[in-house]
Amino acid sequence: MESENAPQSAQKTISPMVARLIIAVAVALMIIGNATHLLPDYIIIPSFLVLCIGLIIATGSKPAGMDLRYVVLTLAVSFAYFILLNRYETLSGGYFAFGKSLGFFLGEIPLLSIFLVAIPAILSQNFIRNIQMSIYLRSLAGSVLIGIPIAFVMFAGPMVDVLYWENLLPSPVVFVSVFILSYFLAFAGQQLNYTMSTRLYREIYLSWILFWIAAFGIHQLG
């Protein structure tokens, strides 16, 4: 029988290099599947979102009370934003609707749509947490880090049956609301002192951008 004071065996973890390789291979396969149409968009898009969510959870520190508040706030605000975007053409610059790639709809809004905003918002906090500037400038930096990934989704959305705009590409006016949304979420994370660290946040963030750029570029070239 082992003594209670016996040293515990070191917990085995995947090395960062192996984790990066796994992420790169998974994202590359999804991009290839999208380019070759081996898998339909309604499988690739949710799979990619689940991959990003899973990576954030698996590589993140245990969330504390403030962290959970920020996550819940981000999900709620994301859902409310898409409701407003869907109902008011002044925000979307014309006709706007969701495609079927995001799966199950709750009313007019697919549930997975909230992660189109929540994933970049959560990842951005890891970038700006230690910036030595005022909270307003950190929030401004965070709004850029949140807004750019959202913009890539909006441009690529019509190509992968995620969302549709009246003129195929999003109207410039929609990016005003994207900036306001992004700044609010970045500022809220600073106010709530969100501290949950995600070890591979750079890799996940880069994978997000590359995936949506590829989705847009593949269909434009095709």
Secondary structure, 3 states (H helix, E strand, C coil): CCCCCCCCCCCCCCCHHHHHHHHHHHHHHHHHHHHHCCCCHHHHHHHHHHHHHHHHHHHECCCCHHHHHHHHHHHHHHHHHHHHHHHCHHHHCCCEEECCCCCCEECCEEHHHHHHHHHHHHHHHHHHCCCCCCHHHHHHHHHHHHHHHHHHHHHHHHHHCCEEECCCCCCCCHHHHHHHHHHHHHHHHHHCCCCCCECCHHHHHHHHHHHHHHHHHHHHHC
